[in-house]
Amino acid sequence: MNTQSPYGLEVLARLVATIHERRSASPDKSYTAQLVARGVPVCAKKLGEEAVEVAIAAVSGDRKSLTAEAADLLFHLVVLLEAADLPLPDVMAELARREGVSGIVEKAGRS
């Protein structure tokens, strides 16, 4: 039986576990530990920078660059969630809650 996701989500699960583990590593030895130690504002800024790089790569039409920048964006999103003590399963539960709901309807329901 093939237990691998067709979307490679097991890679994301391993990334989440690795980032969680490295959070407590020495900042001298781990970039992830450095980011988390610097706090949510620094992690959020880095995520914003990566998002801009994704947008630029998308507009340029360079698929290789877009792939690399999208990977960076996912990495930094998981780091930010770790720094904010927000487990990725909480985000996934929110996505599940929204599943099948029109984006227009979902946005209208926000307060």
N, C-alpha and C positions, 0 to 999 in steps of 0.2 A: 504494500500500500504506500503511495506517495503522500508524505505528510508535508511537503513543501508547498507554500502558497504560490499560486501562479504570479503573484505580484512581488514576491521576495520579502514579504512582511516578516518572515523569521529573521531576516537581517536587521530590520528595525527593532525587533524584540531583543536581539543580542546587543545592539547599540545602546538601547535603554539600560540593559543590565550592566554593560561596561561603564557607561557614564555614571551610573549609581555607585558602582564599585570604586571608580577613580575619584569620586567626590572626596573621599577620605584619604586619598594618597597625598604624598608630599607635593606641594606646589612647585618645588624645585625639579620634580621628576615628571609631572603631568600637566599638560596644557589644560585639560579639563578641570583639574583641581585648581589651577590658577584662576580660570574663569569663574568657577563657583565661589571661590574664596573672595573674589572681588565684588560679588553680590549681584543682585538682580539688575540694578541700573546698567552695569557694564555688560552683562549678558544681553540685556534688551537692546542696548546700542549696537552690539555686535550682530544680533539678529537682524536689526534694521539695515545695517550695512550689507549683510548677505542678501536680504530681500531685494535691495536695489540692484545688486550684481545679478541676481536672477532675472529681474525685469530687463536689464540692459542686454543680457545674453539672449533672452527670448526675442527681443526686438531685432537684434542683429541677425537672427536666423542661424546662429552657430550652435548646432545641436550638441556638439562635444562640450562646448563651453557651458551651455545650458544644463547639461547633465551634471557636470562638475559643480556648478554653482548651486543647483538644486540639492545635491548631496550635502554641500556645506550648509545650506539653509536648514535642512532637516537635522543635521548634527547640532547646529546652534539653537534650534527650537527645543530639542531634547535637553540641551544644557540649561537653557533658560527655565524650562519646566522643573528640572532638578534643583536649580538654585532657588526657585520659588516654592519648593516642596509641593509641587502639583504633579501627582502621578499621571503618566500618560493614559492609564486605564480610565481616569476621570474624563479626559478629553475624548477618548474613544466612546465612552458612555454618552457624552453629549452629542457626538456625531450619530450614534445609534438612535438617540431620542429624536433627532431631526430627520432621520431617514424617512423618505416617502413624503416629506412635507415640502411644499413649494417654497423656494427661497423667498418669494414675495410674501407669502403667508407667514413664514418664520420670522422675517424681519419686522413685519407689522405687529407681531406678538411680543416683541421685546419692549421692555419699559425703559 
